[in-house]
Amino acid sequence: MDWKIYYEDGTTFSDSDGKPEEAPARGVQIIMQAEPHLGREILRATDFYIRKNEQWFAVDHFGLFDYLSNPGLKTVKFGRYIPNDEYARVLADAVADPDFPPKSAWGKKETR
């Protein structure tokens, strides 16, 4: 599996389910993607997630505007704040997901 999106209601959408642009756009909590140097990369706790060069990125408002200002097809997903206990459940499910290799390091794009 290359990537999976985890939503506030506990559902997921991955590359096995369809293309990035087919995934629901709202309520994103975490995007997990395979990453050879890290095992798995966990993108979380941000307002916007974009798809660029076959990778997901977590971006702020400026990153979103910068991305949208360039030509071409765009894929944007929107985060949503939820209560801490609900978020903890989604995060625990994502971290324990057997579809990805174990985490071996933290990347500079990840929040801990």
Secondary structure, DSSP 8 states (H G I E B T S, - for coil): --EEEEETTS-EEETTT--GGGS--EEEEEEEEEETTTEEEEEES-SEEEEETTEEEEE-HHHHHHHHTSSS---EEEE----HHHHHHHHHHHHT-TTS-------TT---
